Amino acid sequence: MSQTKKFKPAKGKMSSAIKRIMGYEIKNYPFEFFMSIFSVIVSCIAQTANNYFIGTIFVDEILENIAEPDILKKLSMYLIIMAVIYAIGIASIYFYNFLMCKVAQGTQKKIRDELFEHMQELPLSYFDTRTRGDIMSIYTNDVDTLREAMSRSWPMVISATFSIVTVGAMMFITNWMLALIVILLTIPMFLFTKSVTKRSGKYFVRQQISLGKTNGYVEEMINGQKVVKVFNHEQESIDGFNKLNDQLCEEATRANKYANLLMPVVNQAGTLQYIILGIIAAVILTFRTELTPSLQGMFSVGVIVSFLLFSKSFTQPIGNLSMQINSIVMAIAGATRIFEMIDTPAEVDDGYVTLVNAKEDENGNPIEVNERTGKWAWKHPHESGGVTYTWLRGKVTFDDVDFGYVPEKIVLHNVTLYAEPGQKVAFVGPTGAGKTTITNLINRFYDIADGKVRFDDININKIKKADLRRSLGMVLQDTELFTGTVKDNIRFGKLDATDEEIIEAAKLANAHTFISNLPNGYDTMLEKAGGNLSQGQRQLIAIARAAIANPPAMILDEATSSIDSRTEEMVQKGMDAIMKGRTVFVIAHRLSTVKNSDVIMVLDQGRIIERGSHDELIDMGGKYYQLYTGNAIKR
């Protein structure tokens, strides 16, 4: 089951996601982050100060003293002060948005970097349980919604939050009685916003998950269009997409129907609050002369005007927050999925035996050297402080190995095999017998449940994975080529290979002729996983890529399965040259390609049921005889 299906947007995860995003911002952009906060504070103070000036200065000091001779001088001074305050506020808003844009884009880049770097360290089991579309949805949809929120919504949220705090403080300073009335009228708005956010939040997370599933399905259908058309499966594909798309629509509708209530309800509630406060103010001003002198000062016309402006400034940010709730909740939902991936434990590598360049001493023993010699040795440090060196030869041993991709289902049972340096070992058997699984264990893509796997008599758990895999070449049934030139794809096996080494490897794999006939030879660009080449040509490049690595051991997993018989005959000569002097593990359904193997192992249901040479197994008249001849097992 995919982990995304198990994912639940726990409240703790969502709050943790917010803290981590803030951590990225503060850690990587401390100056910009705190300067943006300072700019918000200045902007909020500027707006609040202007509201105060309009009421207490213009109304109480200017309008009520309009007959004074120097009133125009005072008015000019106050206008200049207000203009300066407005200018400071506008500059602060601009500066704040400029800084937040830099912080948001930079933080998004850091998250993408960390996401991709961590993905390289994840075990294969992570990718076994997730569709590529779902993983791609994290990189595209989740990261993009986070970017949108950080660059647009979060700045508005921060600004609105500080506005509420600043205006609230100023209201209490101006008139604490009216301030309490505004707070009491605002409490229902806060409670409503909280309730809607809680309801819509879980649906936004489900929406992101459904979007990932839909993208995964679309990617599968794009990759499998040939199969879809061959089997006239178009309508079934459409039905499958409609089912996922309906689910996505349902989750998105549920999320947005709550979130979209916020803006109109909050705005209308703000207007209603303003009306109520205006009625209260009118009543107070009507009976103002009956109040005590101190209370008359608290309820002057200027104070009432300022307070009405404060009230509008206090509720307007709440409306702004409600407008951004969709984006914010979606961003947090996306962030929780991003951090779910980042927090997935990396592939465990507790090995300490490394591969080093070596040369022979006078006794033929390996000595570590810095220069490349073409010879390698295992460097094995010991607890006593000593170090021993063992030549890299390519001997592989399985001792009574059990393995299961999940603990409750063992797929390999008591597998024991020995491959001496230079031997060619073939695995044959029906699909699902465990052939590819054995080669995956040699590379330590997965850890075994029981038994021992040794490479050159060293437990592979003690060998660093990168060094172990560097000593193994692999040609897979599903050829993976990358966007780039033919030369770049062959060089993938040895990044510092010269052009001469690349050509030599291609000749060894019998790929040189067809490469030379390409429009730009070795500099021909390959696109869409080598879609401009035939399947056989792609396989030849993959074989050349393995050849240039020059490993002592090679794994050929159905390496010639996609090559026609004529091409296979040509490639087999190159394969024989590549395999010469190496330990080779071959998986093949064409039994004609494994006849010359030193040892052939027949697997069935995760067990080795027969082993021996081709002639020995034919004489035995068992499963191999049946597979090779198509006849019933001899009695």
C-alpha positions, 0 to 999 in steps of 0.5 A: 500500500502506498504511504500516501494512503496512510498519510493523515494530516495530524494537527501536530504535523501541520503546526510542525510544518509551519515551524520548519518553514519559518526555520528555513527562512530565519536560518537562511535569510535572517537579515531579510526575514527580520527586516521584513518584520520590522518593515511590517511593524513600521507600515502598521504603525504608519497606518494607525498613526494616520487614523489617529491624526484624522480623528484627534488632530483634524477633527478635535484641533483643526475643525473645532478651532477653525477660527484661530488665526494660525490654523492654516499654519497648523493645518499645513504642518499636520498635512506635511507630517501625515504625508511623511507618515504615508510615505514611510508606510508606502516605502515600508510596504514596498520594502517588505514585499521585496524582501519577502519575495526574496525570502520566499523564492530562496526558501523554495529553492532550499526546500527543493534542493533538500528534497532532491538531495534526500531523494538520492539517499532514499532506499529503493523500497520507498519508490517501490511503494509509490507511483512516480506521479505521486512523487512528482506531485510533491515536486510540482503541486506541493512545492508550487502551492507552498511558493504561491503562499510564501510569496503572496499569502504569507506576506498578507497574513503577517501584515494582517496579524501585525495590523490587528495587534497594532490597531488593537493596542491603539484602540485601548490607548485611545478609548478602552471602553470602545475597544472592549466593544470592538473586541466583543463584536470581533470574537464571533468572527475569530471563532467562525474563521477558526471553525472553517479553517479546521473543517477545510484543512483536512479536505485540502490535504486530501485534495493534494493526495488525490491530485498526486494519485490523478497525476500518477494515473495520467503519467502511467497512461502517457507511458502506456499509450501503445499498450492502451491502443493495442488492447482497445483500452481507451474507454477503460482508461477514461473511466479510470481517470474519471473516477480519480478526477471525480474524487479530486473534484469532490475533495476540492469542492469540500475544501473550498466550500468551507474556505469560500464562506470566509471572505463574504461572511467576514466582510459582512460581519465587519460591515455590521460591526462598523454599523453597530459601533456607529450607532453606539457612537451616535448615541454617545455623542447625543448624550455627551453633554450629560457625561462627566468632563473626563468622559466627555474628553474620552468621547470627543468627536475626534476620538469617535472618528478615529475609533471608527477608522480603527474599527475598520482597520481592525476588521479589514485584516481579518477579511484579508486573512479569510481571503488567503485561507485557501492558499495557506491551508493548501500550502501547509498541506503541501508542506506536510507532504514535502516534509513527510518525504524529507523525514523518510529515513535515508538508506542505512549504510553502516559499512566501513570497508572501502575500495581503494586503488592498489598495486602489488608489493614484492610478495604480490599483496595489495598496497594502497596508492593514490594514483589510478592503477586499474587494480583495486583492493578492499581496505578493511579497518579493524577495532584493534587499529590495524588495517588489512587489504584484500584484492578485489576479485569478484567472488560472491557467496550466499549462505542460507539466505532468506529475504522478503520485500515485506517482513510478513512475506518471504520470497527467497528461502534458504538460498545458497550459492557460490560464484568464484572469480571469473565464473559465469553463473546463470539464473533461470526459472519462471517469472516471479521465481526470485532471479532478479531479487538475488541480483538486487541483494548482491547490490544490497538494494535491500537487506536480507532477513537471514543468512549471509551474503559475502563479496570476496569473503567480506560480509556485504553489510561491512562494505560501504554501499557506494564502494560495493556498487562501484565494484559491480556492473549492471545491465538492466532489462528496462534500459534507462538512458538520460537526456544528453549525448550518446557520449554522455550516456556511456560516460555515466559508467565512468565519469572521468572516462576519455573519449577514447575509452568511450569509443573502445567501450562502444566497440566492445559492446558492438555499438560503435558502428550504429553510433557512428552512423547517427547524425552527429555520431557520439554527440547525437542528443538523446531525448525522452529516454532515447526515444529516437533510438530503437530498443536494441540500440538503447540496450547496446548503449547500456551495455557499453555503459557497463563495459566502460566501468570495467567492474570485476563482477557484472549482472546482466538482467535480461540484457538481450531480451529486447534485441532481435536474434540477428542483433543478439548474435552480434551483441553476444560476441561483445558480451563475451568480450565484456564478460571475459575474466569477470564474475558474471551473473546472467538472468535470461529467459532465452536459455540458448544464451546461458548454455555456456555458463559455468553454473546454471541455477534453476529457481522456483518459488524463491528456492534453488531447486536445481544447479549444474552445467547445461549438460548436467541439467539436461541429463538430470531431466528435471525443471531445466530440461522441461524449460529448455526442451518444452517437454515433460519432465523425465521420469 
